[in-house]
Amino acid sequence: MEAKATLKFVRISPRKARLVAKNVKNMPVEKALDILQFTPKKAARIIYKVMYSALSNAENNYSMDVDRLYVKNILVNEGPMWKRIRPRAMGRATRILKRTSHITVILDEE
């Protein structure tokens, strides 16, 4: 049985979040949380919170053994983009795409 937690519409680019997520995939949860805590990236703080939530779900909802949990998968999918406009020279305008992410952490017992 797997425990998971999802955070949607996070204001961070999926590309930047995946960079941090791939570092803690297939690791024991304790070690993954330690690595995330000391990673100096915005995505690390966000993924840490989602992983901690998944850990709590595993413990409280599924009665899983916390010491045997590992990170089975971390999915970082693209959410909707905020479209903004930046004024440019000679009356033109270009589009700015502010990207969002949907982050899912899946934990399982060894």
N, C-alpha and C positions, 0 to 999 in steps of 0.2 A: 504494500500500500504506500502511496506517495502523499506527501503533504506539500501544499503549494501556497504561494501568496502572489498577488498581482497588484501592480501600481500602474494606473493608466494616466495618460495625458501629462506626463512629466515634461517640463520645459528643458530638455537636453537633447542634443542631436543623437540619433541612434548609433551613428558611427563612433562617437566619442564614448558612449555608454558600453558598446561592445568591446572596446579596447580594454576596459577594466573588467568586464564580465568574463572574458576568456581566461583571465589570470587565475580565477578561483573555481573554474569548472572542474568537476570530478575530484574535489578535495573534501577532507573531513570538515564539518561545519565550523568547529572551533578554530581550526587553522585558517579557514577562509575568512572568518570574521576578524581575526587578528590582522591578516593581510589588508583587508578593506579598511580597517581602522587607521592604518598608518600609510595608506596610499593618498598622496596629495592631489586628488582630483575630485571635482564636483560629483561625478558619477559614482565614486566610491562611497560617499556619504549616503547617496540615494539607495544604492544596491545594498548597503549595510542594513538600512532600515527595512527593506523588503525581505532580506534574508532573515533578519531577527523576527519579523512577523511570521515567516514560514516556519521558523523554529518553534515559536509559540503555538502555532496551529498544530504542528506535529505533536507537541507535548500535551496540549490541552484537549484538542479535538479527536486525535487518533491514538492517544496513549502510547506513543512511540518512545523508544529509548534514545534520549538525547545524545548519549555518548557514542552511539553507533550510526548516527546520521551522517550522510555525505551529500554534497551538492550534485544531484543527478544531472540537472540542466539549468541553464539560465537563458531565457529567451528575451531578446531586445528587439521588438518589432516597431515599425514606424507608425506613429499616430498622425492625426491631421496636422497640417501646416498652417501657421498664422501667416497671412499674406500682408505685407507692408510695402510702402512705396518710398523710394529714396529719390529726391529731386536731383537731376543731373544738369549738365551744361546745355545751353540753348533751348531751355523749356522742356527738355525730355525728362522722362522718369524711368527708373528701373525697379524691378521687383526685388523685395527681400523676402526670403522664405525662412521663417522662424520655425524650426522643426521640433516636434514633440515625439515622445517615445512611450511605448507600453512595455513595462518590464515584468517578467514572470520568473520566479525562482521556484524550482522543483527540488524537494529533498526526499531522500529515500534511505531506508536502513540497509546496512551492509549484510 
